[in-house]
Amino acid sequence: MGETSWAFLLVGSFAALGAAMAIGTLAALWRYHRTGTFPGHDEVSVPSTGKVVALWIRVVVGLVLAVIGIIAIERAGIF
C-alpha cells in the first residue's frame, strides 16, 4: 500500500466515523420526536435536558469530523 492509500484510509475513516455518528444520532433524535421513544427503549420517557444537549453536541462533533475529513481528502488530491 502506498502512502496515498494509507492517508485515504486514515482520513476517510475519520470522515466516515463522523458521518455515521451524526446520522445515527439524528435518526435517534428524529425517532424520539416522532414516537417519544429512543431506540432500544419501548416505553415513552422524557430525557433530561443534559441528555438532549449531549446528543446535539454529538451531532455537531460528527458533522465537524466528516467535514474535516472531506476537506483533508480534497486538499490531498486523493478524492
N, C-alpha and C positions, 0 to 999 in steps of 0.2 A: 504494500500500500504506500502510495506516495504521500508527501506532506500535505498536498491539497485534499486528499481523501480524508486524512485524519482531521484536518481543520473543518471540513464539511461535516464530518461525523460528530465532532465535539459541539460546534456551534449550532448545527442542525438539531442536535439533541436538546440543547437549551431552548431553542425556538419551539420545538415540538412539545417539550415539557410545559413551557409557559402557556402555549395554546390549549393544551389538554386541561391544565389547571383552571384557566379562565372559562373555557367552555363547560367543563364539568360542574364548576361551582355555579355558573349562571343557570345551568339546567336545574340544579337543586333549588336555587332561589326561585326560578320560574315555577317549578312544581309546587313549592310552598305557597307561592302567590295564588296559584290556581286551586289547589286542593286543601291547603292548610297543613299538609304533612311533608316531612322531609323524607328522602329516600332511605329505606331501612326502618322506618317507623310507621306503624299503621294508625296509631291514634293521633288525633289533632292535638297539637301542642303549640304554645306560644313561646318562641325563643326569646332569650334575653336580648336586650339592646346590644350588649357586648358581643354576643354571638353573631348577630346580623352585621355589625360593623366589621368583625373579623372576617366574615365571608366576603364582604365587599372589598376589603383590603386584599384578600386572596385573589379576587378577580383582577384588581389593578396590578398586583405583582405579576400575575400570569400574563397579562397583556404587555407589560413592560418587558418581561423576559422574551416574549415572542417577537416584539418589535426590535429589540436589541439584536436578537439572533438573525432576523431577516436582514437588518441593516448591515451587520457584520458579514453575512454571506454575500450581499450585494457589493460591498466595498472590496472584498477579497476577489471579486470576479469569478466566484465559483458557481453562482446561480445562473 
